[in-house]
Structures are given as C-alpha cells and as structure tokens.
C-alpha cells in the first residue's frame, strides 16, 4: 500500500484487500484483530485510515482484549476516538 492510498482511505484499496470485503468473501478467520476492529470503527481520521487507527489502539493498550477493557476516559485520550 502506498502513502497516497493510506491518505485516500481504505476505499481506494483493491477490493481483495479491504477488511469488509475479505470478511464477506473469506470469513472472519481471514482477518487480523486490527482488521476486525477497523470494521467496527468504520472510519479513521484525516490522514489515518481505520486500520492504522485500529493498529495504533491495539498497540497503545497492548492487545485487543485490554483495549476492550479500557475505560471511556482512556479511549477518549486517543486522537480519533
């Protein structure tokens, strides 16, 4: 993926690489935690697509499980939430 593709968002990616399309064609087991979270987030922020935001969230909290246990106050501290 190029920098411009990331700035243009996931919609500019080939359909075979977009999380929703992968989910629909290959099922949930074909997705990473970040891709599943990106589907739930729906949108990223200016200059950051939903997958990048999801990866950043998982990295900040250490794992998807810890992210799900985070308080609203902790989540609000993350730019894009």
N, C-alpha and C positions, 0 to 999 in steps of 0.2 A: 504494500500500500504506500502511495506517495504522500508527501506532506500536503499537497493540494487536495488529495482525496480525503484526508483526515479533516481538513478545514471545510470541505464541502459536505461533510457528513456521510453517514452510512448509506444514504440513498444513492450516492454516487458510486458505491462499490458494486462489483458484479453480483448479480442475484445469488450466485452459488456461495458467496462469502457473507451475506447478510444474515445475522442471527435468526430473525423471524423465518426467513425462507429455509434456512438449514433446519430449524425446528420442524417446520411443516413437511419437509421432504425426507429428513433423516431421523427425526425424533429427538427427544431431549438428551439422550445419551451422547449425541454428537456435539453437544455444546459444552464449553468451559463454564465455570462458575461466573466469570466476568460476562460472558455472552448471555447467560440466563438473567443476570442482574441488569444488563443493558436492555433487554426486552422489557423488564419491569420498569426501568427508569424512563423508557420511551425516548427521551431527548437528552442530549448533552448540554453543553454551554457553548457560548461563542468561542470558536477555535478549538473545541474539545468535543469529540463525538461521544455517544453514550457508552461505548465500550471502553474508551480511555477513562471516562469518569468512573465507570464500574471498577476497572483495574485499580485506579487510584484509591477508591473507597476500600477495596479488599486489602490493598497494601497498607493503608493507614490503620485499619483495625486488626490486621494480622491474618484474617481468614473470613470467609463468608459467614461462618457461624457467629464469630464475635461481632461482625457488622450487624447481624440480625438482633443481637442482644444489646446493641448500643442505645443509649437514651436519645430522645429527640434533641436535647441540648447538644450532645456530642455530634449528632448528624448535622445540625444547623451550623456548626463551625466549619463545615466543609464547603468550599466555594462550589456552587452548582446545585446545592440541596436547598 
